[in-house]
Amino acid sequence: MDERVIFSGTGRVGIVLFSSSAPSEKDVLRVKGLVILDDNGRERMLIGYPIPDSKQRFRDNHERVIQEWSAERGGDGFADRYKNEFYNKAEGIVFLNEEGYDRMAIGTKIPDPSVGVRQFESAGISVFDEKGHEYAGFGLSKTKDGKYRTVLGMDDPEVGESMHMFILEDGSRGLQIVHPNGRLLLGSGPKDGWVFNSKEDFVGVKEEDKEGKTIWEQNALKSVEK
């Protein structure tokens, strides 16, 4: 065992013991969940698989969620979906603000955004605004047929899902920028891929209107501008 002497600024001497051996069983803390409090006793970090229930977490209070989110998310229809379809827990860590809203989730399974249920279960990171609405995230999802999808996304209030970098299960990869008049796509995709919606293999740039109609594109594989 290697012993090293650590000198503090007060002149006191402390000895820290370092060992190359693995910790013994009595040194291992095994718990099913942890709740971290701030200086005022508010629950601010929930850790677990799944995270523990919290009296202060907004998303654990269904009546409060329905009252605050229903009007902007679909009324009675939203209330029913939230109760029966949404995944509101997490397997990992959720950080809360002082009012109990989720501000960040990190885990092998993260909560659904307020706009609806995720298409596929995702492992990654979600960042929420001060009212618990998802604004950014990075995730790895597995489709029903066992393929993987990797997405880095950012939202804005005007258009919602505004910018995405993606690698999809069909081989498509690129950047999507959504704006008030449509969307701009940059990247590559296979023939009949659902993102670039091209009848040929595609490598290039494409602009679509709000209805999804192509108004301009440049496919480097064809070297012909439309």
C-alpha positions as CSV (number, residue, x, y, z in Angstrom):
1,M,0.0,0.0,0.0
2,D,1.4,3.4,-1.0
3,E,1.1,6.2,1.6
4,R,1.3,9.8,0.6
5,V,1.3,12.9,2.8
6,I,-1.0,15.8,1.9
7,F,-0.3,19.2,3.4
8,S,-3.2,21.6,3.9
9,G,-3.0,25.4,3.8
10,T,-3.5,25.5,7.6
11,G,-0.3,23.6,8.2
12,R,-2.2,20.5,9.3
13,V,-1.0,17.2,7.9
14,G,-3.4,14.5,6.6
15,I,-2.5,11.0,5.3
16,V,-4.4,9.6,2.4
17,L,-4.1,5.9,1.7
18,F,-4.1,4.7,-1.9
19,S,-4.4,1.0,-2.7
20,S,-4.2,-0.8,-6.0
21,S,-6.6,-3.5,-4.7
22,A,-10.3,-3.4,-5.5
23,P,-12.7,-2.1,-2.8
24,S,-14.0,-4.7,-0.4
25,E,-17.7,-5.5,-0.3
26,K,-18.1,-3.4,2.9
27,D,-16.9,-0.4,1.0
28,V,-19.5,-0.7,-1.8
29,L,-22.8,1.3,-1.4
30,R,-25.7,-0.5,-3.0
31,V,-29.0,1.5,-3.3
32,K,-32.0,1.4,-5.6
33,G,-32.2,5.2,-5.8
34,L,-30.8,8.5,-4.6
35,V,-32.4,11.9,-4.2
36,I,-30.0,14.8,-3.9
37,L,-31.3,17.9,-2.1
38,D,-30.1,21.6,-2.4
39,D,-29.4,23.8,0.6
40,N,-33.1,24.6,1.0
41,G,-34.1,21.0,1.1
42,R,-35.6,20.9,-2.4
43,E,-35.1,17.7,-4.4
44,R,-32.8,18.6,-7.3
45,M,-31.3,15.4,-8.6
46,L,-32.9,12.0,-8.9
47,I,-30.8,8.9,-9.6
48,G,-31.9,5.4,-10.2
49,Y,-33.1,2.6,-12.6
50,P,-35.7,3.9,-12.7
51,I,-35.4,7.2,-10.9
52,P,-37.2,7.4,-7.5
53,D,-40.7,9.0,-7.3
54,S,-40.5,12.7,-6.2
55,K,-43.2,14.8,-4.5
56,Q,-41.5,17.9,-5.9
57,R,-41.0,16.7,-9.5
58,F,-43.5,18.3,-11.9
59,R,-43.9,15.3,-14.1
60,D,-44.8,13.1,-11.1
61,N,-47.8,15.3,-10.4
62,H,-50.2,14.4,-13.2
63,E,-52.9,16.9,-12.2
64,R,-50.3,19.7,-12.4
65,V,-49.1,18.5,-15.8
66,I,-52.6,18.3,-17.3
67,Q,-53.4,21.7,-15.9
68,E,-50.3,23.4,-17.3
69,W,-49.6,21.4,-20.5
70,S,-53.1,20.3,-21.8
71,A,-54.1,23.6,-23.5
72,E,-51.0,23.9,-25.6
73,R,-50.6,20.1,-26.3
74,G,-54.1,19.0,-27.3
75,G,-56.6,19.3,-24.4
76,D,-58.4,16.2,-23.3
77,G,-56.6,14.1,-25.9
78,F,-53.2,15.1,-24.4
79,A,-54.4,14.2,-20.9
80,D,-55.3,10.7,-22.0
81,R,-52.1,10.2,-23.9
82,Y,-50.0,11.5,-21.1
83,K,-51.6,9.2,-18.6
84,N,-51.6,6.0,-20.7
85,E,-48.8,6.4,-23.3
86,F,-46.0,8.7,-22.1
87,Y,-42.8,7.4,-20.5
88,N,-42.2,10.0,-17.7
89,K,-39.5,8.2,-15.7
90,A,-35.8,7.8,-16.6
91,E,-33.1,5.2,-16.1
92,G,-30.2,7.3,-15.1
93,I,-30.2,10.8,-13.7
94,V,-32.7,13.6,-13.9
95,F,-31.8,17.2,-12.8
96,L,-34.7,19.4,-11.5
97,N,-34.9,23.2,-11.1
98,E,-36.3,24.9,-8.0
99,E,-39.9,24.6,-9.3
100,G,-39.5,20.8,-9.9
101,Y,-39.3,20.9,-13.7
102,D,-36.9,18.6,-15.5
103,R,-33.9,20.5,-16.8
104,M,-31.7,17.7,-17.9
105,A,-31.9,13.9,-18.2
106,I,-29.0,11.5,-18.8
107,G,-29.6,7.8,-19.1
108,T,-30.1,4.6,-20.9
109,K,-33.8,5.5,-21.1
110,I,-35.0,9.1,-20.9
111,P,-38.4,10.7,-20.6
112,D,-40.6,11.4,-23.6
113,P,-40.8,15.1,-24.6
114,S,-43.9,17.1,-23.8
115,V,-44.9,17.1,-27.5
116,G,-45.5,13.3,-27.6
117,V,-44.1,9.8,-27.3
118,R,-40.7,9.1,-28.8
119,Q,-40.8,6.9,-32.0
120,F,-38.1,4.6,-30.5
121,E,-36.7,4.2,-27.0
122,S,-33.6,6.3,-26.7
123,A,-30.4,6.3,-24.6
124,G,-28.7,9.7,-24.4
125,I,-29.1,13.3,-23.1
126,S,-32.1,15.6,-23.1
127,V,-32.0,19.3,-22.1
128,F,-35.3,21.1,-21.1
129,D,-36.3,24.7,-20.7
130,E,-37.4,26.1,-17.3
131,K,-40.9,24.7,-17.8
132,G,-39.8,21.2,-18.7
133,H,-40.1,21.3,-22.5
134,E,-37.3,19.6,-24.4
135,Y,-35.1,21.9,-26.4
136,A,-32.1,19.9,-27.3
137,G,-30.8,16.3,-27.1
138,F,-28.5,13.6,-28.3
139,G,-29.7,10.0,-28.5
140,L,-29.1,6.6,-29.8
141,S,-32.2,4.6,-30.6
142,K,-32.8,1.0,-31.8
143,T,-35.5,0.4,-34.3
144,K,-38.0,-2.5,-34.1
145,D,-35.9,-4.4,-36.7
146,G,-32.7,-4.0,-34.6
147,K,-31.0,-1.2,-36.5
148,Y,-29.6,2.0,-35.0
149,R,-30.4,5.7,-35.3
150,T,-28.2,8.5,-33.9
151,V,-29.6,12.0,-33.7
152,L,-28.3,15.3,-32.3
153,G,-31.2,17.8,-32.3
154,M,-32.0,21.4,-31.3
155,D,-35.4,23.2,-31.2
156,D,-36.6,26.7,-31.2
157,P,-40.1,28.2,-30.3
158,E,-40.9,29.3,-33.9
159,V,-40.7,26.0,-35.8
160,G,-40.1,23.3,-33.1
161,E,-37.6,20.8,-34.2
162,S,-35.2,23.2,-35.9
163,M,-31.9,21.6,-36.5
164,H,-30.8,18.0,-36.6
165,M,-27.6,16.0,-37.4
166,F,-28.5,12.4,-38.0
167,I,-27.3,9.0,-39.0
168,L,-30.4,6.8,-39.8
169,E,-31.1,3.1,-40.0
170,D,-31.5,3.3,-43.8
171,G,-28.0,4.7,-44.3
172,S,-29.1,8.4,-44.6
173,R,-26.7,10.9,-42.9
174,G,-26.7,14.6,-42.9
175,L,-28.0,17.9,-41.5
176,Q,-31.6,19.2,-41.5
177,I,-32.5,22.8,-40.9
178,V,-36.2,23.6,-40.5
179,H,-37.2,27.3,-41.1
180,P,-40.6,29.0,-41.3
181,N,-40.9,28.4,-45.0
182,G,-39.7,24.8,-45.2
183,R,-36.5,22.9,-44.6
184,L,-33.0,22.6,-46.0
185,L,-31.3,19.2,-46.2
186,L,-27.6,18.6,-46.6
187,G,-26.1,15.1,-46.8
188,S,-26.5,11.7,-48.4
189,G,-29.2,9.1,-48.6
190,P,-30.1,5.9,-50.5
191,K,-32.6,5.6,-53.4
192,D,-36.2,6.0,-52.0
193,G,-34.9,7.0,-48.6
194,W,-37.6,8.8,-46.6
195,V,-35.5,11.8,-45.6
196,F,-34.2,13.0,-48.9
197,N,-37.1,11.5,-50.8
198,S,-35.1,10.9,-53.9
199,K,-35.7,8.4,-56.7
200,E,-31.9,8.0,-57.0
201,D,-29.0,7.7,-54.6
202,F,-28.5,11.2,-53.3
203,V,-25.5,13.2,-52.2
204,G,-26.0,17.0,-52.1
205,V,-28.3,19.8,-51.0
206,K,-32.1,20.0,-51.2
207,E,-34.7,22.7,-50.3
208,E,-38.3,21.8,-49.6
209,D,-41.4,24.1,-49.0
210,K,-43.7,23.7,-46.0
211,E,-45.7,21.0,-47.7
212,G,-42.5,18.9,-48.4
213,K,-42.4,19.7,-52.1
214,T,-38.8,20.0,-53.6
215,I,-38.2,23.5,-54.9
216,W,-34.5,23.2,-55.5
217,E,-31.9,20.5,-55.3
218,Q,-28.3,19.6,-56.3
219,N,-27.4,16.0,-56.4
220,A,-23.7,15.6,-56.9
221,L,-24.2,12.1,-58.2
222,K,-26.1,13.5,-61.1
223,S,-24.3,16.8,-61.4
224,V,-27.5,18.3,-62.8
225,E,-29.2,21.3,-61.1
226,K,-33.0,21.4,-61.0
